[in-house]
């Protein structure tokens, strides 16, 4: 092999190896920060991972909000009109949190299928609905989202 070709080959192989290492390290670093969205129907069917941070979104079921008397723990149910998921959150809920309104809860599913939320997000005005919830509700009603 000609020395010039050998040098070019080694340079190309070095770039490929360093690029692969960089992509691998970035993927490893982001692995723990990825929060996948699951509608309640997928959570209820067992498609959502246990003990891993996920987002669950839908509408708060009217009459399901239960506040503990001794602390800031609140339990409520979220639905996509197909299935419901019980969410437990300890902390101050957003001001716009209400029954029959859109919500996204970030947390981990426990063994009994309850989401232990570390954060609850509520819609910010009367026209807003998170895209994931709108798509899940549209798919439930047989519509196609664009």
Secondary structure, DSSP 8 states (H G I E B T S, - for coil): --HHHHHHHHHHHHHHHHHHHHHHHHHHHHHTT--EEEEHHHHHTT-S-TTSEEEEEEEE-TT--EE-SSSSEEEEEEE-SS-EEEEEEES---TT--TTSEEEEEEEE-TTS-EEEEEEEE-SSTT---HHHHHHHHHHTT----
